[in-house]
Amino acid sequence: MTAVTVEASLVDEPDPTRSRFRSVREYLRKPLGVAAGVFLLLVVAAVSLAQVIVPYPPNEQDLGAALSTPSADHWLGTDRLGRDVLSRLLVGGQHSLLGLAQALGVALVLGVVLGLCAGYLGRVVDNVISRATEVIMAVPGIIAMLMVYALTDNNAAAGMVTVGINSAPTIVRVTRSAARSVRGEVFVAASEVIGMGRTKIMIKHILPNIWGPIIVNAAVLAAVILGVQGGLNYIGLGITPPDPSWGGMVSDAQQVLAQEPWLILPSGLLLTLVIMAFLLVADALRDTSSGNRSRPTTTAARRPDEPSGPALPVSETAVLSVRGLAVTFGELQVVKDVNFDLAGGGALAIVGESGCGKSVTASAVLGSLGRSATVTGHVQFDGVDLNHAPDRVRAAVRGTGIAYISQDPMVALDPCFTVAGQLGELVGRHDRIRGAQRRQRVLELLGQVGLPDPEDTARRYPHQLSGGMAQRVAIACALAGRPRVLVADEPTTALDVTIQGEILGLLRRLQEQTGMAIVLITHDLGVVADLCQSVAVMYAGEIVEFAEVQELFARPRHPYTRALLGANPMLAPRGERLPAIPGTVPAPGAWPSGCHFADRCSYTTDSCVSEAVGLTQVMEAEDHHVRCIRQHDIAAQLEGQLR
């Protein structure tokens, strides 16, 4: 499962200098890239100041000095009408670079927006945008531009906008591909789970992590657009004479190439050098880019239409009730017939070996499985069946009603933002506060989870945190919405023993202070005894036993539960082999018929595998249920051992 949340903040904005300093240093190690960048800056500066530094008006004619070579009066010579070449290059550069900015701006705006939507939203949106870009790419660009120039009386701006639209599919594809790879990151899934809006997720989390390939391709596209614009101006489209443009000056020089070969050199060389400079900058940016990251996609699970309302009565005291929960991926069922209640302010443990379906069950409850999953059954929270509620209702519950943390918070925290940035965004969303109030709430949460120096922690990035500190930050993120239920998926697994005890103590203290209920997923029965009041034992996709903790430890009725308790290494006699459960958990699709534990159980009979085994109540305990037809034999054996 994923840890709670990851977002940027308005409280303590991440320092762009620190976050990008490494990329800048890497770029500065590319001499060609640096030289090309400096050249482009000089060209832009000179063109921007053209009206100040030009020696002559660009259209001023001196027929007596026509086609002159470079001299003290005309540093780059004159054209066939005696106009100063340097003045026309600088002023023409304004027209050329303005057109480039128009086309590139349109391409980037359309490409990034549509690419983000296609890559992140997927499905119908992705299909529509992909088909639209294919249609644009199928239309010959030159035909479209000629039509636009004809309809707009050779309007240069309209032509450049058309060039931008024709170029947008390139950016769309790059952005879509990068967004799809980042969409599967855990910190993005965490933002989805707490109900963060899609637009904010795309802007705050997707875009900052894919800027590299977008900028690289934008630099390449700038070179292409400048070349296309030069070609259009060469044939008299866009900027019309006598107004200068780089492409138009090349055309003028070509007409008198035999009389004065020098004239084509200034405009042709400058246009070529600027295009090459863009390509060299793109090459250097590509080398310094962090590249794409790819993870499995996480989107909302499919929920088939079925009658709403719980299949079994729901406990009146339960804050969360699950009835008949089942999860399938395609034809493969991985969880079936899961039922449990979580009392308000209580703590429920879900235990079992790896591969039993514990995390999938919790993900199904939270609605964080992918669209490839089909979830059936009922998840009742605060009077609402979440599994059949609209997405907006589920989004409203996430973070404020149900929050969660994971066993590895480092992969769930966005590396682009500080702790204050990520936690502050959550505070702003839940409490609708800004400025000093938001910052104070951030520091309060960090202090609440036992971090000794909240100010220092708030300024740090995730990679600057230890495992224990990162887990505390994840818990603080979970508390930002003041949830009624906290799902903790093995929150101590990745921590050393000392830190494990501190985190468990923190969860216990927070439960006492806030009154929230906890669902704890774990392998450690010692953690269960320390923190929880009730426990569900899960095996091969099913809950095989559910009871109060003391009742389960004293009188386990399912052979699997007994095997788990018996496998405690602390109970093994010194010098003997450590106790273990023979065999392994069967994979989904290879479950035995009838009882799923039958292949590993010493109590198995023919009746155990002949038909499915239901969860039945133990007669001696109202809240004790077990999925075993031999429970009475096991109880009798246990009583005999106690005597």
C-alpha positions in Angstrom: 0.0 0.0 0.0 0.9 3.6 -0.3 1.7 6.2 2.3 -0.6 9.1 2.9 0.0 12.0 0.7 2.6 14.0 -1.0 2.1 17.6 -2.1 3.7 20.9 -2.6 2.9 23.7 -0.3 2.4 27.4 -0.1 3.7 27.5 3.4 7.4 26.9 2.8 8.0 26.8 -0.9 10.8 24.4 -2.0 14.0 26.3 -3.0 14.3 26.0 -6.8 18.0 26.7 -6.5 18.6 23.7 -4.3 16.3 21.4 -6.1 17.9 22.1 -9.5 21.4 23.0 -8.5 22.7 19.6 -9.5 21.2 19.8 -13.0 22.7 23.3 -13.5 26.2 22.0 -12.5 25.9 19.1 -14.9 24.9 21.4 -17.7 27.8 23.7 -17.0 30.1 20.7 -17.5 29.0 20.6 -21.2 31.2 23.1 -23.0 29.3 23.0 -26.3 26.0 23.4 -24.4 27.3 26.3 -22.4 28.7 28.0 -25.6 25.5 27.5 -27.4 23.5 28.9 -24.5 25.7 31.9 -24.2 25.4 32.5 -28.0 21.6 32.4 -27.8 21.5 34.8 -24.9 23.7 37.2 -26.8 21.5 37.0 -29.9 18.3 37.5 -27.9 19.9 40.5 -26.0 21.1 42.1 -29.2 17.8 41.6 -31.0 15.9 42.9 -28.0 18.0 46.1 -28.0 17.9 46.5 -31.7 16.0 49.8 -31.7 18.8 51.2 -29.5 21.9 49.8 -31.2 21.1 49.8 -34.9 23.2 52.3 -36.8 20.5 52.9 -39.4 16.8 52.5 -39.8 16.2 49.0 -41.3 14.4 50.3 -44.4 16.6 53.3 -45.1 18.0 53.1 -48.7 21.3 54.4 -50.0 21.3 53.3 -53.7 24.8 54.8 -54.1 26.1 52.2 -51.6 24.1 49.2 -52.9 25.8 45.8 -52.6 28.8 47.2 -50.7 31.0 44.9 -48.7 31.7 45.4 -45.0 33.1 48.8 -44.2 33.4 51.3 -41.3 30.0 52.8 -42.3 28.3 49.5 -42.8 29.9 46.8 -40.7 28.2 43.9 -42.6 27.7 45.7 -45.9 24.5 46.7 -47.7 21.9 44.9 -49.8 20.8 45.6 -53.4 18.8 48.7 -52.2 21.6 50.0 -50.1 20.0 49.1 -46.8 22.3 48.4 -43.9 22.6 44.6 -43.4 23.4 44.7 -39.7 20.4 46.9 -38.9 18.1 44.6 -40.9 19.5 41.5 -39.2 18.8 42.9 -35.7 15.3 44.2 -36.5 14.5 41.1 -38.6 15.6 39.0 -35.6 12.8 40.6 -33.6 10.3 39.5 -36.2 11.8 36.0 -36.4 12.2 35.4 -32.7 8.7 36.8 -32.0 7.3 34.3 -34.5 9.3 31.5 -32.9 8.0 32.5 -29.5 4.4 32.5 -30.7 4.6 29.1 -32.4 6.6 27.5 -29.6 4.3 28.9 -27.0 1.2 27.5 -28.7 2.9 24.1 -29.1 4.0 24.0 -25.5 0.7 25.1 -24.0 -1.4 22.7 -26.1 1.2 19.9 -25.9 1.8 20.0 -22.2 -1.9 20.4 -21.2 -3.2 17.7 -23.6 -0.2 15.4 -22.9 -0.8 15.7 -19.1 -4.5 15.0 -19.4 -3.9 12.0 -21.8 -1.0 10.5 -19.7 -2.6 11.0 -16.3 -6.3 10.6 -16.9 -6.0 7.8 -19.4 -8.8 5.8 -20.9 -11.4 7.9 -22.9 -9.5 11.1 -22.5 -6.3 9.5 -23.7 -8.0 7.9 -26.7 -9.7 11.1 -27.8 -6.5 13.2 -27.5 -4.4 10.5 -29.2 -6.8 10.3 -32.1 -6.9 14.1 -32.4 -3.1 14.3 -32.5 -3.0 11.6 -35.2 -5.4 13.6 -37.3 -3.3 16.7 -37.0 -0.2 14.8 -37.9 -1.9 13.3 -40.9 -2.8 16.7 -42.4 0.1 18.1 -44.5 1.4 21.0 -42.5 2.4 23.1 -45.6 -1.2 22.8 -47.0 -2.7 24.0 -43.7 -0.3 27.0 -43.5 -0.9 28.0 -47.1 -4.7 28.0 -46.4 -4.2 30.1 -43.3 -2.0 32.6 -45.0 -4.5 32.9 -47.8 -7.5 33.3 -45.5 -5.7 35.9 -43.2 -4.1 38.0 -45.9 -0.6 36.7 -45.2 -0.9 37.4 -41.4 2.4 36.4 -39.8 0.9 35.7 -36.3 -1.8 33.5 -37.7 0.8 31.5 -39.6 3.0 31.0 -36.5 0.0 29.9 -34.5 -0.7 27.3 -37.2 2.9 26.2 -37.1 2.5 25.8 -33.3 -0.7 23.7 -33.6 1.0 21.5 -36.2 4.0 21.1 -33.8 1.9 20.4 -30.7 1.6 16.6 -31.3 5.3 16.2 -30.7 5.0 17.7 -27.2 1.8 15.9 -26.6 3.4 12.5 -27.2 6.5 13.3 -25.1 4.4 14.7 -22.2 1.9 11.8 -22.3 4.7 9.2 -22.2 6.5 10.9 -19.3 3.2 11.5 -17.4 2.2 7.8 -17.8 5.5 6.7 -16.2 5.2 9.2 -13.3 1.5 8.5 -12.8 2.4 5.1 -11.3 4.7 6.6 -8.6 3.6 5.9 -5.1 3.6 9.6 -4.1 1.1 10.3 -6.9 -1.1 7.4 -5.8 -0.9 8.7 -2.3 -2.2 12.1 -3.4 -5.1 10.4 -5.2 -6.0 8.4 -2.1 -6.4 11.4 0.1 -8.7 13.0 -2.5 -6.4 15.6 -4.0 -7.9 17.1 -7.2 -6.7 15.8 -10.5 -5.7 19.2 -11.8 -3.6 19.9 -8.7 -2.0 16.5 -8.9 -1.0 17.1 -12.5 0.4 20.6 -11.7 2.0 19.9 -8.4 3.3 16.3 -8.8 3.3 15.2 -12.4 4.6 18.2 -14.2 7.6 19.0 -11.9 8.8 15.4 -12.4 8.7 15.4 -16.2 10.0 18.9 -17.1 13.3 17.4 -18.3 12.1 15.6 -21.5 9.7 18.5 -22.2 12.4 21.1 -22.2 14.7 19.0 -24.2 12.1 18.5 -26.9 11.1 22.1 -26.7 14.7 23.1 -27.6 14.7 20.7 -30.6 11.3 22.0 -31.7 12.5 25.6 -31.5 15.2 24.7 -34.0 12.7 23.0 -36.3 10.2 25.9 -36.0 12.9 28.5 -36.8 13.9 26.5 -39.9 10.2 26.3 -41.0 9.7 30.0 -40.4 12.8 30.8 -42.3 11.6 28.8 -45.2 8.1 30.5 -45.2 9.7 33.9 -45.1 12.0 32.9 -47.9 9.0 32.4 -50.2 7.4 35.6 -49.0 4.9 34.2 -46.5 4.5 35.8 -43.1 6.8 38.8 -42.9 6.3 40.7 -46.1 8.9 43.1 -47.7 10.1 45.6 -47.0 10.0 44.5 -43.3 13.1 42.4 -42.7 13.2 38.8 -41.5 16.1 36.3 -41.5 14.5 34.1 -44.1 13.5 37.1 -46.2 17.1 38.4 -46.2 18.4 35.0 -47.4 15.9 35.3 -50.3 17.1 38.8 -51.1 20.7 37.7 -51.0 20.0 34.7 -53.3 18.6 36.9 -56.0 22.0 38.7 -56.3 24.2 35.8 -55.4 26.2 36.1 -58.6 26.8 39.8 -58.2 27.7 39.8 -54.5 28.2 36.3 -52.8 29.0 38.0 -49.5 25.5 39.2 -48.9 24.1 35.7 -48.2 26.7 35.1 -45.5 25.4 37.2 -42.6 21.7 36.2 -42.7 22.4 32.6 -43.8 25.1 32.0 -41.2 23.2 33.6 -38.4 20.1 31.6 -39.1 22.2 28.4 -39.3 24.1 29.2 -36.1 20.9 29.9 -34.1 19.4 26.6 -35.3 22.6 24.7 -34.4 22.7 26.5 -31.0 19.2 25.3 -30.1 20.1 21.7 -31.1 23.3 21.8 -29.0 21.4 23.2 -26.0 18.9 20.4 -26.5 21.7 17.8 -26.6 23.2 19.2 -23.4 19.8 19.3 -21.6 19.2 15.7 -22.6 22.5 14.6 -21.0 21.7 16.4 -17.8 18.0 15.4 -17.6 17.1 13.0 -14.9 15.2 10.9 -17.4 11.9 9.1 -17.1 10.8 6.9 -14.2 8.4 4.0 -14.8 6.3 2.3 -12.2 3.1 0.3 -12.4 0.0 2.5 -12.9 -2.4 3.1 -10.0 -5.9 4.2 -10.9 -9.3 3.6 -9.5 -10.6 0.0 -9.5 -13.6 -1.0 -11.4 -16.7 -1.6 -9.4 -19.4 -3.6 -11.2 -23.1 -2.7 -10.8 -24.7 -4.6 -8.0 -27.4 -3.9 -5.4 -26.2 -1.5 -2.7 -26.7 -2.4 1.0 -24.7 -4.8 3.1 -25.2 -8.5 2.6 -24.9 -9.0 6.4 -26.0 -6.8 9.3 -23.6 -4.0 10.1 -22.5 -3.5 13.7 -24.0 -0.3 15.1 -20.8 0.5 17.0 -18.5 -0.1 14.0 -16.9 2.9 12.3 -15.9 0.6 9.4 -17.7 -2.5 8.4 -16.7 -4.8 5.5 -19.0 -7.4 4.1 -18.4 -9.9 1.3 -15.4 -8.1 -0.1 -13.9 -9.8 -3.1 -11.2 -8.7 -5.6 -10.4 -10.1 -9.0 -7.9 -9.2 -11.6 -9.4 -10.4 -14.9 -10.4 -14.0 -14.2 -8.0 -14.3 -11.3 -9.5 -13.9 -7.8 -7.1 -12.8 -5.1 -9.4 -12.0 -2.3 -12.8 -13.5 -1.5 -15.6 -13.2 1.1 -13.8 -10.8 3.6 -15.9 -9.7 6.5 -14.9 -7.6 9.5 -16.0 -4.7 11.8 -13.7 -2.0 13.2 -15.1 -0.3 16.4 -14.7 3.4 16.8 -11.4 4.1 18.7 -10.4 0.4 18.4 -7.5 -1.3 16.7 -7.9 -4.2 14.3 -4.9 -6.3 13.1 -4.9 -8.2 9.8 -2.2 -10.8 10.0 -0.9 -13.6 7.8 2.1 -14.6 5.6 3.1 -12.7 2.5 0.8 -13.4 -0.4 -2.3 -13.9 1.7 -4.1 -10.8 0.4 -3.7 -8.4 3.4 -2.6 -5.4 1.5 -4.9 -6.0 -1.4 -7.8 -6.1 1.1 -6.8 -2.8 2.6 -6.3 -1.3 -0.9 -9.8 -2.4 -1.9 -11.2 -0.8 1.2 -9.5 2.4 0.4 -10.3 2.2 -3.3 -6.7 2.5 -4.4 -6.5 -0.6 -6.7 -6.0 -0.2 -10.4 -8.7 -0.3 -13.1 -7.6 -3.8 -13.8 -9.1 -4.9 -10.5 -12.8 -5.6 -10.0 -14.0 -5.1 -6.4 -17.3 -6.4 -5.2 -18.9 -6.5 -1.7 -19.6 -3.6 0.7 -17.4 -1.2 2.5 -19.6 0.7 5.0 -18.1 3.9 6.5 -20.1 6.5 8.3 -23.4 5.2 6.8 -22.1 5.2 3.3 -21.2 2.1 1.2 -18.0 3.4 -0.3 -17.7 0.5 -2.8 -20.9 1.8 -4.5 -20.5 5.5 -3.9 -19.5 8.0 -6.6 -15.9 8.9 -6.9 -16.4 12.3 -5.4 -17.8 10.7 -2.3 -14.9 8.4 -1.9 -12.5 11.3 -2.6 -14.1 13.3 0.2 -13.6 10.4 2.7 -9.9 10.0 1.9 -7.7 11.8 4.2 -10.5 13.1 6.4 -12.4 9.9 7.0 -9.8 7.2 6.2 -6.0 7.8 5.9 -3.1 5.4 5.6 0.6 5.0 5.9 2.9 2.4 4.4 5.9 0.3 5.3 8.3 2.4 3.2 7.4 6.1 3.4 10.5 7.2 1.4 8.9 6.1 -1.9 5.7 7.8 -1.0 7.2 11.3 -0.4 7.7 13.5 -3.4 11.4 14.1 -3.8 10.8 17.5 -5.4 9.4 19.1 -2.3 10.3 19.8 1.3 8.5 18.3 4.3 6.8 21.6 4.9 5.8 21.8 1.3 4.1 18.4 1.2 2.5 18.6 4.7 1.5 22.2 4.3 -0.4 21.4 1.1 -2.5 18.9 3.0 -3.1 21.3 5.9 -4.3 23.9 3.4 -6.6 21.4 1.7 -8.2 20.1 4.9 -8.2 23.2 7.1 -8.5 25.9 4.4 -5.8 28.1 6.0 -2.8 29.9 4.7 0.3 31.8 5.7 1.4 31.7 9.4 -1.6 29.6 10.5 -0.8 26.9 8.0 2.9 26.9 9.0 1.9 26.7 12.6 -0.3 23.7 11.9 2.5 22.0 10.0 4.9 22.5 13.0 2.2 21.3 15.4 1.7 18.1 13.4 5.5 17.4 13.2 5.7 18.0 17.0 2.7 15.7 17.5 4.5 12.8 16.0 7.5 13.2 18.2 10.0 14.9 15.9 12.4 16.8 18.2 13.1 19.8 15.9 10.0 20.5 13.8 11.5 23.6 12.3 14.6 21.7 11.0 12.5 18.8 9.8 10.1 21.0 7.9 13.0 22.5 5.8 14.3 19.1 4.8 13.7 17.1 1.6 12.7 13.4 1.9 16.3 12.1 1.0 17.6 14.1 4.1 15.4 12.1 6.5 16.2 8.8 8.3 13.7 5.9 8.0 12.2 6.7 11.4 11.9 10.4 10.7 10.3 9.7 7.3 7.8 7.3 8.9 6.9 10.0 11.4 6.4 12.5 8.6 4.1 10.0 6.8 2.1 9.7 10.0 1.9 13.5 10.3 0.6 13.6 6.8 -2.1 11.0 7.7 -3.1 13.1 10.7 -3.5 16.3 8.7 -7.1 15.6 7.9 -7.9 14.4 11.4 -9.1 11.0 10.1 -11.4 8.6 12.0 -9.6 5.5 10.7 -5.9 5.1 10.0 -4.8 2.1 7.9 -1.1 1.2 8.6 0.4 -1.3 6.2 3.3 -2.8 8.1 4.5 0.6 9.3 7.5 -0.9 11.2 8.8 -3.5 8.7 11.5 -1.3 7.2 12.7 0.1 10.6 15.2 -1.3 13.1 14.0 -2.8 16.4 14.4 0.4 18.5 12.6 2.6 16.0 9.8 0.0 15.6 9.0 0.3 19.3 9.0 4.1 19.1 6.6 4.0 16.1 4.2 1.6 17.9 4.3 3.7 21.0 3.5 6.8 18.8 0.5 5.1 17.2 -0.8 4.0 20.6 -0.4 7.5 22.0 -2.0 9.1 18.9 -4.9 6.7 19.2 -5.5 7.7 22.8 -5.2 11.4 22.0 -7.3 11.5 18.9 -9.7 8.6 19.4 -9.1 7.3 15.8 -9.5 3.7 14.9 -6.5 1.7 13.5 -6.3 -1.1 10.9 -2.8 -2.6 11.3 -1.4 -4.9 8.7 1.5 -6.9 10.0 3.4 -10.2 10.2 4.3 -9.7 13.8 2.0 -11.2 16.4 4.0 -9.4 19.1 2.9 -6.1 17.5 -0.7 -7.3 17.5 -0.6 -8.2 21.2 0.9 -4.8 22.0 -1.4 -2.5 20.1 -4.6 -4.2 18.9 -7.9 -5.3 20.5 -9.1 -7.6 17.7 -7.4 -9.5 15.0 -8.3 -11.1 11.6 -6.1 -13.9 10.5 -5.9 -14.1 6.7 -4.8 -17.0 4.5 -4.9 -17.3 0.7 -7.3 -14.5 0.1 -9.7 -15.4 3.0 -10.1 -14.4 6.6 -9.9 -17.8 8.4 -10.3 -16.5 12.0 -11.5 -13.3 13.6 -11.5 -12.7 17.4 -10.5 -10.5 20.2 -6.8 -10.5 20.7 -6.8 -12.2 24.1 -9.4 -14.8 23.0 -7.4 -15.6 19.8 -4.1 -16.0 21.7 -5.7 -18.1 24.4 -8.0 -20.3 22.3 -7.0 -20.3 18.5 -9.5 -22.5 16.6 -8.0 -22.5 13.1 -5.0 -24.7 12.3 -3.3 -21.9 10.5 -3.7 -19.5 13.5 -2.3 -22.2 15.8 0.6 -22.7 13.3 1.4 -19.0 13.3 1.4 -18.8 17.1 3.5 -22.0 17.3 6.1 -20.6 14.8 7.1 -17.9 17.4 11.0 -18.3 17.5 10.9 -17.0 21.1 9.1 -20.2 22.2 11.6 -22.6 20.5 13.7 -24.7 22.8 17.3 -23.8 22.8 19.4 -25.9 20.5 16.5 -27.2 18.4 15.3 -26.2 14.9 13.1 -23.1 14.8 9.4 -23.9 14.4 8.0 -23.3 10.9 4.9 -24.0 8.9 5.6 -26.5 6.2 4.9 -25.5 2.6 4.0 -22.1 1.1 0.9 -20.0 0.6 -0.7 -21.1 -2.7 -0.8 -18.5 -5.4 -4.2 -17.2 -6.5 -5.5 -19.5 -9.2 -3.9 -22.5 -7.4 -6.0 -22.4 -4.2 -7.3 -25.9 -3.1 -11.0 -26.5 -3.4 -12.7 -26.3 -0.1 -10.4 -25.1 2.7 -7.4 -23.1 1.3 -5.1 -24.4 4.1 -5.9 -28.0 3.4 -2.6 -28.8 1.7 -0.6 -27.6 4.8 -2.9 -28.8 7.5 -2.4 -31.8 9.7 -6.2 -32.0 10.5 -7.3 -32.3 6.9 -10.1 -34.8 6.0 -12.0 -35.5 2.8 -14.7 -33.2 4.0 -12.3 -30.3 4.2 -11.7 -30.3 0.4 -15.2 -31.3 -0.8 -16.9 -27.9 -0.6 -16.2 -24.3 0.4 -15.9 -23.6 4.1 -17.8 -20.7 5.5 -16.9 -18.4 8.5 -18.9 -19.6 11.5 -19.2 -18.3 15.0 -17.5 -20.1 17.9 -20.2 -21.1 20.4 -18.2 -20.1 23.5 -17.4 -16.6 22.2 -19.8 -14.1 20.5 -17.0 -12.2 18.7 -15.0 -15.3 17.7 -15.4 -16.6 14.1 -13.5 -19.3 12.4 -13.4 -20.9 8.9 -12.8 -24.5 9.8 -15.1 -27.6 10.0 -12.7 -29.2 12.5 -12.9 -26.4 15.0 -14.6 -28.4 17.6 -12.0 -31.2 17.4 -9.2 -28.6 17.7 -11.0 -27.0 20.7 -11.3 -30.4 22.4 -7.6 -31.0 21.8 -6.7 -27.6 23.2 -8.8 -28.2 26.3 -7.0 -31.5 26.8 -3.6 -29.8 26.5 -4.7 -27.1 29.1 -5.7 -29.8 31.6 
